[in-house]
Amino acid sequence: MKMKAFLSFIFSIALFFLIITFSIALPIFCRYFYYAHIGPLSLSEASGFTAEEIKDSYNLVLDYLTLPNKEFSTGVMAYSAEGKAHFADCKALFTLNTTVLLASTLLIIILLSLKKIKGYKAFTLGKHSAAFYSALAAVILPVGVGILASADFNKAFTVFHTLFFPGKTNWIFNPYTDEIINVLPQQFFMNCAILIGASILTLSLSILLSEKKRMRKEK
């Protein structure tokens, strides 16, 4: 029983991180999400670059952020040393998210395999499944952040950068020396936050509803 409780606890933590990192990865790896903003946000008019040039610059930046051994480039757009340094900081966070996503996925696969080998019906903590606690913890995050962001997104945006890039101001771009910022408006980042929050809520609520059905069957 102690082993089952321990494995259930580890499973709960791994699933929590899987939900969070998977949701964060959505706007990062689904590049069409960004492409869909080019027209509606009039990015060509705002920046003076064509839609194809914007896509090319965005893809080069995302390649640098998500792939190993890629040189930094913004295509036809100018960039400064400060801007490049900020993207280097971002790359470290992107790499961390991908690493945790892959590690949590692998850990869950291993734990489910152990569960099958040991003949456990389910990972549980008390009367609830381990997944229930993962979902409950995950659902609190977007709700709390959403409340703060809806009150003042500009302030939330600043607080986010202050927390994740402590002591640095290179995230404050000059639109003349770092032209990429002209095609990365705050509205896009707000929509990314909405997509992440919606994904977390959808995954978490699906687990919670599944748990509710499971408990009804047991009764």
C-alpha positions as CSV (number, residue, x, y, z in Angstrom):
1,M,0.0,0.0,0.0
2,K,2.9,2.4,0.7
3,M,4.3,1.8,-2.7
4,K,0.9,2.4,-4.3
5,A,0.5,5.6,-2.4
6,F,4.0,6.8,-3.4
7,L,3.4,5.9,-7.1
8,S,0.0,7.7,-6.9
9,F,1.6,10.8,-5.5
10,I,4.3,10.8,-8.2
11,F,1.6,10.2,-10.9
12,S,-0.4,13.2,-9.6
13,I,2.6,15.5,-9.8
14,A,3.6,14.3,-13.3
15,L,0.1,14.7,-14.6
16,F,-0.1,18.2,-13.2
17,F,3.1,19.2,-15.0
18,L,1.9,17.5,-18.2
19,I,-1.3,19.5,-18.2
20,I,0.5,22.8,-17.7
21,T,3.4,22.2,-20.1
22,F,1.3,20.7,-22.8
23,S,-1.0,23.8,-22.7
24,I,2.0,26.2,-22.8
25,A,3.4,24.3,-25.8
26,L,0.2,24.7,-27.8
27,P,0.8,28.3,-29.0
28,I,4.5,27.6,-29.3
29,F,4.4,24.6,-31.6
30,C,1.1,25.4,-33.4
31,R,2.5,28.2,-35.6
32,Y,-0.8,28.5,-37.5
33,F,-2.2,30.1,-34.4
34,Y,0.2,33.0,-35.0
35,Y,-0.4,33.1,-38.7
36,A,-4.1,33.5,-38.0
37,H,-3.3,36.8,-36.3
38,I,-1.4,38.4,-39.2
39,G,-4.5,39.6,-41.1
40,P,-7.0,40.4,-38.3
41,L,-4.3,42.4,-36.3
42,S,-3.2,44.2,-39.5
43,L,0.5,43.3,-38.8
44,S,1.6,44.1,-42.4
45,E,0.2,47.6,-42.2
46,A,1.6,48.1,-38.7
47,S,5.1,46.9,-39.6
48,G,5.6,47.7,-43.3
49,F,6.5,44.0,-44.0
50,T,4.6,41.6,-46.2
51,A,2.7,38.7,-44.7
52,E,5.3,36.3,-46.1
53,E,8.2,38.3,-44.6
54,I,6.4,38.3,-41.2
55,K,5.9,34.5,-41.4
56,D,9.5,33.9,-42.4
57,S,10.8,36.1,-39.5
58,Y,8.5,34.4,-37.0
59,N,9.5,31.0,-38.2
60,L,13.2,31.8,-37.9
61,V,12.7,33.1,-34.3
62,L,10.6,30.0,-33.4
63,D,13.2,27.7,-34.9
64,Y,15.8,29.3,-32.7
65,L,13.6,29.1,-29.6
66,T,12.6,25.5,-30.1
67,L,15.4,23.7,-32.0
68,P,18.9,23.0,-30.8
69,N,22.0,24.6,-32.5
70,K,20.0,27.2,-34.4
71,E,21.5,30.6,-35.0
72,F,19.4,33.5,-34.0
73,S,17.8,35.4,-36.9
74,T,14.8,37.6,-37.6
75,G,15.0,37.5,-41.3
76,V,14.6,40.8,-43.0
77,M,13.9,42.5,-39.7
78,A,16.5,44.4,-37.8
79,Y,17.5,43.3,-34.3
80,S,19.8,44.6,-31.5
81,A,22.2,42.8,-29.2
82,E,19.7,43.4,-26.4
83,G,16.9,41.9,-28.3
84,K,18.9,38.9,-29.2
85,A,19.9,38.5,-25.5
86,H,16.2,38.5,-24.5
87,F,15.4,35.7,-27.0
88,A,18.3,33.7,-25.6
89,D,16.6,34.0,-22.2
90,C,13.3,32.9,-23.7
91,K,15.0,29.9,-25.3
92,A,16.1,28.7,-21.9
93,L,12.4,28.9,-20.7
94,F,11.1,27.2,-23.9
95,T,13.7,24.4,-23.5
96,L,12.7,24.0,-19.8
97,N,9.0,23.7,-20.7
98,T,9.7,21.1,-23.5
99,T,12.0,19.1,-21.2
100,V,9.4,19.0,-18.4
101,L,6.7,18.1,-21.0
102,L,8.7,15.2,-22.3
103,A,9.9,14.1,-18.9
104,S,6.3,14.1,-17.4
105,T,4.9,12.2,-20.4
106,L,7.7,9.6,-20.1
107,L,7.2,9.3,-16.3
108,I,3.4,8.8,-16.7
109,I,4.0,6.1,-19.3
110,I,6.4,4.3,-16.9
111,L,4.0,4.6,-14.0
112,L,1.1,3.3,-16.0
113,S,3.2,0.3,-17.0
114,L,4.2,-0.3,-13.4
115,K,0.5,-0.1,-12.4
116,K,-0.4,-2.8,-15.0
117,I,2.5,-5.0,-13.9
118,K,1.6,-4.7,-10.2
119,G,-2.1,-5.2,-10.9
120,Y,-3.3,-1.9,-9.4
121,K,-6.8,-0.9,-10.6
122,A,-6.0,2.8,-10.3
123,F,-3.7,5.3,-8.7
124,T,-5.6,6.8,-5.8
125,L,-5.0,9.1,-2.9
126,G,-7.7,8.7,-0.4
127,K,-11.1,8.3,-2.0
128,H,-10.2,10.2,-5.1
129,S,-8.0,9.2,-8.0
130,A,-4.5,10.8,-8.3
131,A,-5.6,12.5,-11.5
132,F,-8.4,14.3,-9.6
133,Y,-5.8,16.2,-7.5
134,S,-3.7,17.0,-10.6
135,A,-6.7,18.5,-12.3
136,L,-7.9,20.3,-9.2
137,A,-4.5,21.9,-8.8
138,A,-4.2,22.7,-12.5
139,V,-7.6,24.3,-12.8
140,I,-6.8,26.8,-10.0
141,L,-3.8,28.2,-11.9
142,P,-5.6,29.7,-15.0
143,V,-8.5,30.9,-12.9
144,G,-6.2,32.8,-10.5
145,V,-4.0,34.2,-13.3
146,G,-7.1,35.0,-15.4
147,I,-8.6,37.1,-12.6
148,L,-5.4,39.1,-12.2
149,A,-4.8,39.5,-16.0
150,S,-8.4,40.6,-16.7
151,A,-8.1,43.3,-14.1
152,D,-4.9,44.8,-15.7
153,F,-3.2,42.8,-18.5
154,N,-0.5,45.4,-18.9
155,K,0.5,45.0,-15.2
156,A,0.2,41.2,-15.4
157,F,2.5,41.3,-18.5
158,T,5.0,43.3,-16.6
159,V,4.9,41.2,-13.5
160,F,5.4,38.0,-15.6
161,H,8.5,39.4,-17.2
162,T,9.8,40.7,-13.8
163,L,9.4,37.2,-12.3
164,F,10.9,35.2,-15.2
165,F,13.5,37.7,-16.2
166,P,14.6,39.1,-12.9
167,G,16.9,42.2,-13.0
168,K,16.6,42.5,-16.8
169,T,14.9,45.1,-19.0
170,N,15.9,43.8,-22.4
171,W,12.4,42.5,-22.8
172,I,11.3,46.1,-23.4
173,F,11.9,46.3,-27.1
174,N,12.7,49.4,-29.2
175,P,10.5,49.0,-32.3
176,Y,13.1,50.7,-34.5
177,T,16.1,48.6,-33.5
178,D,14.1,45.4,-32.9
179,E,11.5,45.3,-35.6
180,I,10.2,41.9,-34.7
181,I,8.2,43.5,-31.8
182,N,6.1,45.3,-34.4
183,V,4.6,41.9,-35.5
184,L,4.3,40.6,-31.9
185,P,1.6,42.9,-30.4
186,Q,0.4,42.5,-26.9
187,Q,-3.0,41.3,-28.2
188,F,-1.2,38.2,-29.6
189,F,0.3,37.4,-26.2
190,M,-3.0,37.9,-24.6
191,N,-4.6,35.4,-27.0
192,C,-1.8,33.0,-26.2
193,A,-2.6,33.3,-22.5
194,I,-6.3,32.7,-23.3
195,L,-5.4,29.6,-25.4
196,I,-3.2,28.2,-22.6
197,G,-5.8,28.9,-20.0
198,A,-8.6,27.3,-22.1
199,S,-6.4,24.2,-22.7
200,I,-5.7,23.8,-19.0
201,L,-9.3,24.3,-18.1
202,T,-10.5,21.8,-20.8
203,L,-8.1,19.1,-19.8
204,S,-8.7,19.6,-16.1
205,L,-12.5,19.7,-16.3
206,S,-12.5,16.6,-18.5
207,I,-10.5,14.8,-15.7
208,L,-12.8,16.1,-13.0
209,L,-16.0,15.1,-14.9
210,S,-14.5,11.6,-15.5
211,E,-13.8,11.4,-11.8
212,K,-17.3,12.4,-11.0
213,K,-18.7,9.6,-13.2
214,R,-16.2,7.1,-11.7
215,M,-17.4,7.9,-8.2
216,R,-21.1,7.6,-9.2
217,K,-20.4,4.1,-10.6
218,E,-18.7,3.0,-7.4
219,K,-21.6,4.2,-5.3
